[in-house]
C-alpha cells in the first residue's frame, strides 16, 4: 500500500509521458501543514495523473488524508478527514494562469520545471483546512466569551460609525 512517490516532479516531462504517480507521503514531510496539526503522524494518500486536455497541461487525481487539527475553542483534537479532488492546470506565468479554463486551479511551474511532490500535496491539504478549526459543538459563541464576540461582530464597526455620524 505504501508505494513510494518520486520526491521531485519534472512537470513538463511527466505531462508528455502521461505519467501517473500513486503512493503515500508522510504528513511530517510537509512543514507548513504539520505546523497546523495537533499530531503530524500519518500519511497522505496521493494519486495524480499528468497529461493534456485540449491544449492545457493538467494534473488530475486525488489527495486524501485523515488530519488531526486542534479546535481553537477547546484546544482538543479535531479529526479532519480530507478527500480532495485535484484539478490543476500548469502555467509558466501569471498571464498563462489567467488564461486557463475556469475548471482548473493554476499551478505555477517554476523556471526549472521541477517541484517537490510534497509541495503540490501540501497545497491541496492546506486548501481543505478551515482558517479557524472548531468542533461543530464549539462554534456557537459562549455568552461570556466577550473577546470573540467583539472582534467577530460584523456590525460592530457600522454601529460605531452610526454613533459617530449621529453625534455630528
Ligand atoms: Zn472544540
Backbone and ligand atoms as CSV (ligand in chain L), in Angstrom:
chain,resi,resn,atom,element,x,y,z
A,1,UNK,N,N,0.825,-1.204,0.000
A,1,UNK,CA,C,0.000,0.000,0.000
A,1,UNK,C,C,0.859,1.254,0.000
A,2,UNK,N,N,1.991,1.225,0.729
A,2,UNK,CA,C,2.843,2.409,0.764
A,2,UNK,C,C,3.827,2.404,-0.403
A,3,UNK,N,N,3.304,2.584,-1.613
A,3,UNK,CA,C,4.189,2.746,-2.756
A,3,UNK,C,C,4.950,4.046,-2.570
A,4,UNK,N,N,6.145,4.100,-3.110
A,4,UNK,CA,C,6.919,5.325,-2.958
A,4,UNK,C,C,6.618,6.298,-4.077
A,5,UNK,N,N,6.385,7.529,-3.690
A,5,UNK,CA,C,6.213,8.581,-4.677
A,5,UNK,C,C,7.583,9.129,-5.028
A,6,UNK,N,N,7.747,9.657,-6.235
A,6,UNK,CA,C,9.014,10.361,-6.507
A,6,UNK,C,C,9.077,11.612,-5.638
A,7,UNK,N,N,10.266,11.993,-5.183
A,7,UNK,CA,C,10.393,13.209,-4.373
A,7,UNK,C,C,10.120,14.452,-5.213
A,8,UNK,N,N,10.654,14.439,-6.421
A,8,UNK,CA,C,10.552,15.604,-7.298
A,8,UNK,C,C,9.745,15.259,-8.538
A,9,UNK,N,N,8.990,16.239,-9.006
A,9,UNK,CA,C,8.213,16.042,-10.216
A,9,UNK,C,C,8.752,16.969,-11.295
A,10,UNK,N,N,9.162,16.393,-12.401
A,10,UNK,CA,C,9.587,17.165,-13.564
A,10,UNK,C,C,8.319,17.393,-14.387
A,11,UNK,N,N,7.661,18.534,-14.140
A,11,UNK,CA,C,6.272,18.702,-14.566
A,11,UNK,C,C,6.036,18.489,-16.060
A,12,UNK,N,N,6.805,19.199,-16.904
A,12,UNK,CA,C,6.535,19.086,-18.353
A,12,UNK,C,C,6.848,17.688,-18.858
A,13,UNK,N,N,7.895,17.065,-18.323
A,13,UNK,CA,C,8.235,15.698,-18.743
A,13,UNK,C,C,7.140,14.720,-18.328
A,14,UNK,N,N,6.610,14.881,-17.117
A,14,UNK,CA,C,5.538,13.996,-16.647
A,14,UNK,C,C,4.296,14.159,-17.520
A,15,UNK,N,N,4.025,15.402,-17.939
A,15,UNK,CA,C,2.857,15.661,-18.801
A,15,UNK,C,C,3.041,14.950,-20.141
A,16,UNK,N,N,4.245,15.104,-20.729
A,16,UNK,CA,C,4.481,14.491,-22.040
A,16,UNK,C,C,4.386,12.978,-21.966
A,17,UNK,N,N,4.866,12.403,-20.860
A,17,UNK,CA,C,4.855,10.935,-20.731
A,17,UNK,C,C,3.555,10.422,-20.145
A,18,UNK,N,N,2.603,11.340,-19.866
A,18,UNK,CA,C,1.317,10.953,-19.276
A,18,UNK,C,C,1.511,10.056,-18.064
A,19,UNK,N,N,2.382,10.484,-17.182
A,19,UNK,CA,C,2.688,9.637,-16.027
A,19,UNK,C,C,1.598,9.689,-14.981
A,20,UNK,N,N,1.489,8.584,-14.233
A,20,UNK,CA,C,0.587,8.550,-13.089
A,20,UNK,C,C,1.432,8.181,-11.877
A,21,UNK,N,N,1.309,8.940,-10.813
A,21,UNK,CA,C,2.046,8.608,-9.598
A,21,UNK,C,C,1.053,8.317,-8.491
A,22,UNK,N,N,1.383,7.300,-7.731
A,22,UNK,CA,C,0.461,6.825,-6.726
A,22,UNK,C,C,1.268,6.348,-5.539
A,23,UNK,N,N,0.829,6.727,-4.341
A,23,UNK,CA,C,1.571,6.282,-3.171
A,23,UNK,C,C,1.209,7.131,-1.974
A,24,UNK,N,N,2.036,7.024,-0.940
A,24,UNK,CA,C,1.717,7.776,0.269
A,24,UNK,C,C,2.887,8.659,0.660
A,25,UNK,N,N,2.562,9.702,1.381
A,25,UNK,CA,C,3.549,10.707,1.750
A,25,UNK,C,C,3.347,11.049,3.223
A,26,UNK,N,N,4.384,10.903,4.057
A,26,UNK,CA,C,4.228,11.221,5.484
A,26,UNK,C,C,3.855,12.694,5.676
A,27,UNK,N,N,2.869,12.940,6.539
A,27,UNK,CA,C,2.434,14.323,6.791
A,27,UNK,C,C,3.571,15.142,7.381
A,28,UNK,N,N,4.467,14.487,8.114
A,28,UNK,CA,C,5.571,15.202,8.763
A,28,UNK,C,C,6.544,15.788,7.738
A,29,UNK,N,N,6.454,15.334,6.472
A,29,UNK,CA,C,7.347,15.874,5.436
A,29,UNK,C,C,6.862,17.229,4.922
A,30,UNK,N,N,5.648,17.624,5.324
A,30,UNK,CA,C,5.081,18.884,4.826
A,30,UNK,C,C,5.080,19.886,5.978
A,31,UNK,N,N,6.098,20.779,5.996
A,31,UNK,CA,C,6.322,21.566,7.210
A,31,UNK,C,C,5.230,22.588,7.489
A,32,UNK,N,N,4.737,23.279,6.434
A,32,UNK,CA,C,3.692,24.281,6.688
A,32,UNK,C,C,2.420,23.606,7.189
A,33,UNK,N,N,2.150,22.410,6.661
A,33,UNK,CA,C,0.967,21.668,7.100
A,33,UNK,C,C,1.142,21.146,8.518
A,34,UNK,N,N,2.279,20.521,8.783
A,34,UNK,CA,C,2.414,19.872,10.093
A,34,UNK,C,C,2.430,20.888,11.225
A,35,UNK,N,N,2.790,22.160,10.915
A,35,UNK,CA,C,2.665,23.222,11.921
A,35,UNK,C,C,1.228,23.396,12.404
A,36,UNK,N,N,0.269,23.065,11.528
A,36,UNK,CA,C,-1.145,23.291,11.846
A,36,UNK,C,C,-1.805,22.067,12.463
A,37,UNK,N,N,-1.059,20.975,12.543
A,37,UNK,CA,C,-1.656,19.736,13.024
A,37,UNK,C,C,-1.352,19.535,14.506
A,38,UNK,N,N,-2.348,18.990,15.209
A,38,UNK,CA,C,-2.112,18.648,16.605
A,38,UNK,C,C,-1.151,17.475,16.674
A,39,UNK,N,N,-1.267,16.599,15.673
A,39,UNK,CA,C,-0.421,15.423,15.626
A,39,UNK,C,C,-0.057,15.126,14.168
A,40,UNK,N,N,1.205,15.345,13.790
A,40,UNK,CA,C,1.583,15.168,12.389
A,40,UNK,C,C,1.891,13.719,12.006
A,41,UNK,N,N,1.394,12.757,12.799
A,41,UNK,CA,C,1.578,11.359,12.405
A,41,UNK,C,C,0.644,11.055,11.231
A,42,UNK,N,N,0.945,9.977,10.542
A,42,UNK,CA,C,0.065,9.552,9.455
A,42,UNK,C,C,0.592,9.956,8.091
A,43,UNK,N,N,-0.159,9.588,7.077
A,43,UNK,CA,C,0.284,9.795,5.708
A,43,UNK,C,C,-0.851,10.336,4.858
A,44,UNK,N,N,-0.465,11.029,3.796
A,44,UNK,CA,C,-1.440,11.413,2.778
A,44,UNK,C,C,-1.388,10.363,1.672
A,45,UNK,N,N,-2.560,9.974,1.171
A,45,UNK,CA,C,-2.629,9.084,0.022
A,45,UNK,C,C,-2.749,9.944,-1.234
A,46,UNK,N,N,-1.885,9.661,-2.185
A,46,UNK,CA,C,-1.786,10.519,-3.361
A,46,UNK,C,C,-1.949,9.688,-4.627
A,47,UNK,N,N,-2.785,10.168,-5.537
A,47,UNK,CA,C,-2.957,9.516,-6.840
A,47,UNK,C,C,-3.122,10.624,-7.874
A,48,UNK,N,N,-2.063,10.887,-8.626
A,48,UNK,CA,C,-2.091,12.011,-9.565
A,48,UNK,C,C,-1.712,11.549,-10.964
A,49,UNK,N,N,-2.457,12.042,-11.954
A,49,UNK,CA,C,-2.173,11.736,-13.352
A,49,UNK,C,C,-1.827,13.016,-14.088
A,50,UNK,N,N,-0.809,12.909,-14.928
A,50,UNK,CA,C,-0.354,14.054,-15.713
A,50,UNK,C,C,-0.734,13.837,-17.168
A,51,UNK,N,N,-1.022,14.926,-17.867
A,51,UNK,CA,C,-1.354,14.771,-19.282
A,51,UNK,C,C,-1.862,16.079,-19.854
A,52,UNK,N,N,-2.521,15.979,-21.023
A,52,UNK,CA,C,-3.075,17.187,-21.643
A,52,UNK,C,C,-4.547,17.005,-21.920
A,53,UNK,N,N,-5.286,18.076,-21.704
A,53,UNK,CA,C,-6.674,18.101,-22.129
A,53,UNK,C,C,-6.826,19.301,-23.026
A,54,UNK,N,N,-7.227,19.060,-24.278
A,54,UNK,CA,C,-7.125,20.091,-25.304
A,54,UNK,C,C,-5.687,20.575,-25.286
A,55,UNK,N,N,-5.497,21.879,-25.073
A,55,UNK,CA,C,-4.097,22.331,-25.099
A,55,UNK,C,C,-3.553,22.565,-23.703
A,56,UNK,N,N,-4.342,22.229,-22.693
A,56,UNK,CA,C,-3.934,22.530,-21.324
A,56,UNK,C,C,-3.184,21.340,-20.721
A,57,UNK,N,N,-2.009,21.624,-20.156
A,57,UNK,CA,C,-1.279,20.596,-19.416
A,57,UNK,C,C,-1.902,20.508,-18.030
A,58,UNK,N,N,-2.320,19.305,-17.642
A,58,UNK,CA,C,-3.096,19.187,-16.408
A,58,UNK,C,C,-2.534,18.122,-15.460
A,59,UNK,N,N,-2.849,18.306,-14.195
A,59,UNK,CA,C,-2.604,17.301,-13.169
A,59,UNK,C,C,-3.961,17.021,-12.532
A,60,UNK,N,N,-4.383,15.759,-12.585
A,60,UNK,CA,C,-5.686,15.428,-12.027
A,60,UNK,C,C,-5.570,14.198,-11.149
A,61,UNK,N,N,-6.453,14.110,-10.175
A,61,UNK,CA,C,-6.444,12.935,-9.319
A,61,UNK,C,C,-7.006,13.243,-7.948
A,62,UNK,N,N,-6.434,12.564,-6.964
A,62,UNK,CA,C,-6.960,12.713,-5.611
A,62,UNK,C,C,-5.827,12.828,-4.590
A,63,UNK,N,N,-6.120,13.583,-3.538
A,63,UNK,CA,C,-5.253,13.621,-2.362
A,63,UNK,C,C,-6.146,13.372,-1.160
A,64,UNK,N,N,-5.786,12.409,-0.329
A,64,UNK,CA,C,-6.606,12.079,0.831
A,64,UNK,C,C,-5.728,11.973,2.063
A,65,UNK,N,N,-6.271,12.426,3.179
A,65,UNK,CA,C,-5.532,12.301,4.441
A,65,UNK,C,C,-6.509,12.456,5.594
A,66,UNK,N,N,-6.226,11.772,6.683
A,66,UNK,CA,C,-7.002,11.961,7.902
A,66,UNK,C,C,-6.177,12.816,8.842
A,67,UNK,N,N,-6.476,14.102,8.830
A,67,UNK,CA,C,-5.692,15.050,9.613
A,67,UNK,C,C,-6.264,15.167,11.023
A,68,UNK,N,N,-5.415,15.577,11.945
A,68,UNK,CA,C,-5.877,15.907,13.297
A,68,UNK,C,C,-5.529,17.361,13.574
A,69,UNK,N,N,-6.557,18.193,13.500
A,69,UNK,CA,C,-6.372,19.619,13.785
A,69,UNK,C,C,-6.607,19.857,15.268
A,70,UNK,N,N,-6.396,21.114,15.691
A,70,UNK,CA,C,-6.678,21.475,17.074
A,70,UNK,C,C,-7.822,22.478,17.087
A,71,UNK,N,N,-8.900,22.138,17.782
A,71,UNK,CA,C,-10.040,23.049,17.903
A,71,UNK,C,C,-9.578,24.327,18.591
A,72,UNK,N,N,-9.897,25.474,17.995
A,72,UNK,CA,C,-9.406,26.739,18.533
A,72,UNK,C,C,-10.242,27.236,19.716
A,73,UNK,N,N,-11.329,26.513,20.024
A,73,UNK,CA,C,-12.116,26.878,21.217
A,73,UNK,C,C,-11.664,26.060,22.417
A,74,UNK,N,N,-11.741,24.726,22.279
A,74,UNK,CA,C,-11.480,23.894,23.462
A,74,UNK,C,C,-10.067,23.314,23.444
A,75,UNK,N,N,-9.329,23.532,22.347
A,75,UNK,CA,C,-7.943,23.073,22.192
A,75,UNK,C,C,-7.792,21.553,22.179
A,76,UNK,N,N,-8.910,20.848,22.045
A,76,UNK,CA,C,-8.849,19.388,21.926
A,76,UNK,C,C,-8.675,19.012,20.452
A,77,UNK,N,N,-8.414,17.707,20.237
A,77,UNK,CA,C,-8.215,17.205,18.883
A,77,UNK,C,C,-9.504,17.318,18.063
A,78,UNK,N,N,-9.333,17.685,16.806
A,78,UNK,CA,C,-10.455,17.784,15.875
A,78,UNK,C,C,-10.109,16.949,14.638
A,79,UNK,N,N,-10.690,15.737,14.532
A,79,UNK,CA,C,-10.393,14.901,13.358
A,79,UNK,C,C,-10.901,15.597,12.094
A,80,UNK,N,N,-10.078,15.636,11.070
A,80,UNK,CA,C,-10.433,16.381,9.868
A,80,UNK,C,C,-10.071,15.551,8.629
A,81,UNK,N,N,-10.981,14.684,8.199
A,81,UNK,CA,C,-10.682,13.885,7.016
A,81,UNK,C,C,-10.737,14.743,5.752
A,82,UNK,N,N,-9.742,14.619,4.906
A,82,UNK,CA,C,-9.710,15.372,3.647
A,82,UNK,C,C,-9.781,14.391,2.483
A,83,UNK,N,N,-10.736,14.601,1.606
A,83,UNK,CA,C,-10.842,13.821,0.369
A,83,UNK,C,C,-10.911,14.834,-0.757
A,84,UNK,N,N,-9.782,15.153,-1.313
A,84,UNK,CA,C,-9.714,16.290,-2.222
A,84,UNK,C,C,-9.526,15.837,-3.669
A,85,UNK,N,N,-10.381,16.358,-4.554
A,85,UNK,CA,C,-10.212,16.134,-5.989
A,85,UNK,C,C,-9.236,17.183,-6.511
A,86,UNK,N,N,-8.209,16.719,-7.191
A,86,UNK,CA,C,-7.202,17.641,-7.716
A,86,UNK,C,C,-7.481,17.908,-9.191
A,87,UNK,N,N,-7.441,19.163,-9.578
A,87,UNK,CA,C,-7.641,19.538,-10.976
A,87,UNK,C,C,-6.810,20.789,-11.231
A,88,UNK,N,N,-5.558,20.568,-11.568
A,88,UNK,CA,C,-4.634,21.690,-11.732
A,88,UNK,C,C,-4.285,21.885,-13.198
A,89,UNK,N,N,-4.167,23.138,-13.603
A,89,UNK,CA,C,-3.682,23.466,-14.935
A,89,UNK,C,C,-2.313,24.091,-14.816
A,90,UNK,N,N,-1.359,23.574,-15.588
A,90,UNK,CA,C,0.005,24.088,-15.486
A,90,UNK,C,C,0.142,25.412,-16.226
A,91,UNK,N,N,0.847,26.343,-15.610
A,91,UNK,CA,C,1.073,27.643,-16.235
A,91,UNK,C,C,2.487,28.078,-15.898
A,92,UNK,N,N,3.191,28.666,-16.888
A,92,UNK,CA,C,4.564,29.096,-16.598
A,92,UNK,C,C,4.624,30.578,-16.295
A,93,UNK,N,N,3.475,31.275,-16.317
A,93,UNK,CA,C,3.458,32.691,-15.952
A,93,UNK,C,C,2.070,33.041,-15.432
A,94,UNK,N,N,1.967,34.192,-14.783
A,94,UNK,CA,C,0.668,34.652,-14.275
A,94,UNK,C,C,-0.306,34.846,-15.434
A,95,UNK,N,N,0.214,35.390,-16.553
A,95,UNK,CA,C,-0.620,35.578,-17.749
A,95,UNK,C,C,-1.243,34.274,-18.193
A,96,UNK,N,N,-0.394,33.250,-18.274
A,96,UNK,CA,C,-0.894,31.939,-18.686
A,96,UNK,C,C,-1.902,31.404,-17.689
A,97,UNK,N,N,-1.622,31.635,-16.395
A,97,UNK,CA,C,-2.545,31.162,-15.357
A,97,UNK,C,C,-3.919,31.804,-15.528
A,98,UNK,N,N,-3.933,33.099,-15.890
A,98,UNK,CA,C,-5.199,33.802,-16.072
A,98,UNK,C,C,-5.977,33.303,-17.282
A,99,UNK,N,N,-5.272,32.718,-18.234
A,99,UNK,CA,C,-5.946,32.240,-19.446
A,99,UNK,C,C,-6.471,30.815,-19.314
A,100,UNK,N,N,-6.173,30.154,-18.179
A,100,UNK,CA,C,-6.629,28.765,-18.014
A,100,UNK,C,C,-8.152,28.708,-17.936
A,101,UNK,N,N,-8.748,27.626,-18.472
A,101,UNK,CA,C,-10.191,27.456,-18.290
A,101,UNK,C,C,-10.536,27.429,-16.801
A,102,UNK,N,N,-11.756,27.905,-16.478
A,102,UNK,CA,C,-12.156,28.086,-15.081
A,102,UNK,C,C,-12.081,26.824,-14.234
A,103,UNK,N,N,-12.245,25.659,-14.877
A,103,UNK,CA,C,-12.323,24.445,-14.060
A,103,UNK,C,C,-10.973,24.016,-13.485
A,104,UNK,N,N,-9.890,24.674,-13.907
A,104,UNK,CA,C,-8.573,24.310,-13.380
A,104,UNK,C,C,-8.046,25.353,-12.412
A,105,UNK,N,N,-7.511,24.861,-11.303
A,105,UNK,CA,C,-6.737,25.727,-10.422
A,105,UNK,C,C,-5.352,25.865,-11.050
A,106,UNK,N,N,-4.829,27.077,-11.141
A,106,UNK,CA,C,-3.495,27.217,-11.742
A,106,UNK,C,C,-2.390,26.663,-10.839
A,107,UNK,N,N,-1.450,25.983,-11.467
A,107,UNK,CA,C,-0.237,25.570,-10.768
A,107,UNK,C,C,0.928,26.243,-11.488
A,108,UNK,N,N,1.547,27.188,-10.813
A,108,UNK,CA,C,2.656,27.917,-11.437
A,108,UNK,C,C,3.904,27.036,-11.459
A,109,UNK,N,N,4.404,26.815,-12.652
A,109,UNK,CA,C,5.580,25.960,-12.816
A,109,UNK,C,C,6.825,26.826,-12.698
A,110,UNK,N,N,7.748,26.463,-11.805
A,110,UNK,CA,C,8.990,27.253,-11.705
A,110,UNK,C,C,9.834,27.097,-12.965
A,111,UNK,N,N,10.788,28.033,-13.170
A,111,UNK,CA,C,11.586,28.045,-14.397
A,111,UNK,C,C,12.217,26.701,-14.714
A,112,UNK,N,N,12.732,26.055,-13.671
A,112,UNK,CA,C,13.426,24.787,-13.923
A,112,UNK,C,C,12.431,23.638,-14.162
A,113,UNK,N,N,11.152,23.886,-13.958
A,113,UNK,CA,C,10.125,22.889,-14.283
A,113,UNK,C,C,9.956,21.798,-13.261
A,114,UNK,N,N,10.645,21.910,-12.131
A,114,UNK,CA,C,10.641,20.820,-11.160
A,114,UNK,C,C,10.045,21.298,-9.837
A,115,UNK,N,N,9.151,20.511,-9.296
A,115,UNK,CA,C,8.549,20.815,-7.994
A,115,UNK,C,C,8.611,19.578,-7.110
A,116,UNK,N,N,8.844,19.768,-5.802
A,116,UNK,CA,C,8.718,18.626,-4.891
A,116,UNK,C,C,7.256,18.174,-4.872
A,117,UNK,N,N,7.033,16.875,-4.910
A,117,UNK,CA,C,5.659,16.375,-4.875
A,117,UNK,C,C,4.985,16.821,-3.581
A,118,UNK,N,N,5.774,16.969,-2.515
A,118,UNK,CA,C,5.213,17.376,-1.225
A,118,UNK,C,C,4.580,18.766,-1.301
A,119,UNK,N,N,5.117,19.647,-2.177
A,119,UNK,CA,C,4.538,20.999,-2.303
A,119,UNK,C,C,3.121,20.940,-2.848
A,120,UNK,N,N,2.933,20.103,-3.886
A,120,UNK,CA,C,1.611,20.002,-4.509
A,120,UNK,C,C,0.612,19.411,-3.515
A,121,UNK,N,N,1.024,18.342,-2.848
A,121,UNK,CA,C,0.128,17.671,-1.900
A,121,UNK,C,C,-0.176,18.595,-0.731
A,122,UNK,N,N,0.847,19.281,-0.247
A,122,UNK,CA,C,0.661,20.176,0.882
A,122,UNK,C,C,-0.327,21.297,0.554
A,123,UNK,N,N,-0.189,21.896,-0.640
A,123,UNK,CA,C,-1.105,22.973,-1.014
A,123,UNK,C,C,-2.548,22.481,-1.063
A,124,UNK,N,N,-2.745,21.271,-1.591
A,124,UNK,CA,C,-4.104,20.720,-1.642
A,124,UNK,C,C,-4.670,20.549,-0.240
A,125,UNK,N,N,-3.863,20.026,0.663
A,125,UNK,CA,C,-4.349,19.784,2.029
A,125,UNK,C,C,-4.604,21.103,2.760
A,126,UNK,N,N,-3.720,22.086,2.543
A,126,UNK,CA,C,-3.905,23.379,3.216
A,126,UNK,C,C,-5.219,24.036,2.786
A,127,UNK,N,N,-5.561,23.855,1.494
A,127,UNK,CA,C,-6.814,24.432,0.999
A,127,UNK,C,C,-8.029,23.822,1.679
A,128,UNK,N,N,-7.882,22.595,2.163
A,128,UNK,CA,C,-9.015,21.875,2.740
A,128,UNK,C,C,-9.138,22.092,4.250
A,129,UNK,N,N,-8.273,22.921,4.796
A,129,UNK,CA,C,-8.291,23.164,6.240
A,129,UNK,C,C,-8.957,24.512,6.519
A,130,UNK,N,N,-9.899,24.562,7.460
A,130,UNK,CA,C,-10.534,25.850,7.785
A,130,UNK,C,C,-9.533,26.786,8.447
A,131,UNK,N,N,-9.726,28.095,8.277
A,131,UNK,CA,C,-8.767,29.047,8.865
A,131,UNK,C,C,-8.866,29.023,10.389
A,132,UNK,N,N,-10.059,28.785,10.920
A,132,UNK,CA,C,-10.204,28.638,12.374
A,132,UNK,C,C,-10.902,27.308,12.640
A,133,UNK,N,N,-10.119,26.234,12.864
A,133,UNK,CA,C,-10.739,24.922,13.097
A,133,UNK,C,C,-11.504,24.903,14.419
A,134,UNK,N,N,-12.740,24.435,14.375
A,134,UNK,CA,C,-13.545,24.333,15.591
A,134,UNK,C,C,-14.492,23.144,15.485
A,135,UNK,N,N,-14.739,22.476,16.618
A,135,UNK,CA,C,-15.785,21.456,16.659
A,135,UNK,C,C,-17.125,22.118,16.362
A,136,UNK,N,N,-18.049,21.366,15.718
A,136,UNK,CA,C,-19.382,21.946,15.491
A,136,UNK,C,C,-20.006,22.404,16.811
A,137,UNK,N,N,-19.818,21.615,17.889
A,137,UNK,CA,C,-20.452,21.982,19.165
A,137,UNK,C,C,-19.730,23.147,19.836
A,138,UNK,N,N,-18.551,23.501,19.338
A,138,UNK,CA,C,-17.804,24.614,19.930
A,138,UNK,C,C,-18.069,25.923,19.190
A,139,UNK,N,N,-18.765,25.866,18.054
A,139,UNK,CA,C,-18.902,27.052,17.217
A,139,UNK,C,C,-19.826,28.087,17.831
A,140,UNK,N,N,-20.953,27.647,18.439
A,140,UNK,CA,C,-21.893,28.622,18.988
A,140,UNK,C,C,-21.197,29.407,20.098
A,141,UNK,N,N,-21.204,30.727,19.990
A,141,UNK,CA,C,-20.427,31.548,20.915
A,141,UNK,C,C,-20.941,31.443,22.350
A,142,UNK,N,N,-20.014,31.357,23.272
A,142,UNK,CA,C,-20.375,31.355,24.691
A,142,UNK,C,C,-20.823,32.773,25.052
A,143,UNK,N,N,-21.861,32.898,25.877
A,143,UNK,CA,C,-22.337,34.238,26.249
A,143,UNK,C,C,-21.273,35.051,26.970
A,144,UNK,N,N,-20.377,34.368,27.688
A,144,UNK,CA,C,-19.375,35.127,28.447
A,144,UNK,C,C,-18.060,35.295,27.698
A,145,UNK,N,N,-18.061,34.886,26.415
A,145,UNK,CA,C,-16.825,34.979,25.637
A,145,UNK,C,C,-16.793,36.329,24.920
A,146,UNK,N,N,-16.417,37.369,25.635
A,146,UNK,CA,C,-16.549,38.720,25.092
A,146,UNK,C,C,-15.536,39.021,24.003
A,147,UNK,N,N,-14.350,38.416,24.081
A,147,UNK,CA,C,-13.315,38.783,23.117
A,147,UNK,C,C,-13.730,38.386,21.699
A,148,UNK,N,N,-14.228,37.155,21.501
A,148,UNK,CA,C,-14.606,36.747,20.149
A,148,UNK,C,C,-15.839,37.506,19.699
A,149,UNK,N,N,-16.772,37.792,20.618
A,149,UNK,CA,C,-17.994,38.482,20.233
A,149,UNK,C,C,-17.664,39.868,19.681
A,150,UNK,N,N,-16.760,40.576,20.361
A,150,UNK,CA,C,-16.449,41.934,19.927
A,150,UNK,C,C,-15.665,41.930,18.629
A,151,UNK,N,N,-14.661,41.048,18.538
A,151,UNK,CA,C,-13.792,41.060,17.366
A,151,UNK,C,C,-14.529,40.562,16.133
A,152,UNK,N,N,-15.415,39.595,16.334
A,152,UNK,CA,C,-16.000,38.947,15.170
A,152,UNK,C,C,-17.312,39.560,14.722
A,153,UNK,N,N,-17.862,40.522,15.427
A,153,UNK,CA,C,-19.182,41.022,15.063
A,153,UNK,C,C,-19.118,41.944,13.850
A,154,UNK,N,N,-19.775,41.530,12.743
A,154,UNK,CA,C,-19.645,42.318,11.512
A,154,UNK,C,C,-20.270,43.702,11.629
A,155,UNK,N,N,-21.189,43.905,12.557
A,155,UNK,CA,C,-21.877,45.193,12.616
A,155,UNK,C,C,-21.257,46.139,13.646
A,156,UNK,N,N,-20.237,45.656,14.321
A,156,UNK,CA,C,-19.639,46.479,15.368
A,156,UNK,C,C,-19.101,47.789,14.780
A,157,UNK,N,N,-18.407,47.684,13.652
A,157,UNK,CA,C,-17.821,48.873,13.031
A,157,UNK,C,C,-18.917,49.806,12.539
A,158,UNK,N,N,-19.979,49.221,11.992
A,158,UNK,CA,C,-21.092,50.005,11.475
A,158,UNK,C,C,-21.769,50.776,12.610
A,159,UNK,N,N,-21.964,50.098,13.731
A,159,UNK,CA,C,-22.611,50.734,14.871
A,159,UNK,C,C,-21.792,51.928,15.350
A,160,UNK,N,N,-20.459,51.740,15.357
A,160,UNK,CA,C,-19.579,52.835,15.770
A,160,UNK,C,C,-19.714,54.020,14.828
A,161,UNK,N,N,-19.784,53.715,13.527
A,161,UNK,CA,C,-19.886,54.753,12.512
A,161,UNK,C,C,-21.187,55.530,12.704
A,162,UNK,N,N,-22.278,54.790,12.940
A,162,UNK,CA,C,-23.587,55.418,13.125
A,162,UNK,C,C,-23.554,56.372,14.328
A,163,UNK,N,N,-22.933,55.883,15.411
A,163,UNK,CA,C,-22.847,56.704,16.606
A,163,UNK,C,C,-22.098,57.995,16.304
A,164,UNK,N,N,-21.017,57.853,15.528
A,164,UNK,CA,C,-20.189,58.993,15.193
A,164,UNK,C,C,-20.992,60.000,14.350
A,165,UNK,N,N,-21.703,59.464,13.339
A,165,UNK,CA,C,-22.467,60.329,12.450
A,165,UNK,C,C,-23.571,61.079,13.204
A,166,UNK,N,N,-24.258,60.342,14.084
A,166,UNK,CA,C,-25.400,60.968,14.757
A,166,UNK,C,C,-24.947,62.008,15.784
A,167,UNK,N,N,-23.675,61.902,16.207
A,167,UNK,CA,C,-23.202,62.874,17.193
A,167,UNK,C,C,-22.665,64.125,16.504
A,168,UNK,N,N,-22.577,64.094,15.180
A,168,UNK,CA,C,-22.064,65.257,14.487
A,168,UNK,C,C,-23.184,66.263,14.140
L,1,ZN,ZN,ZN,-13.713,22.151,20.447
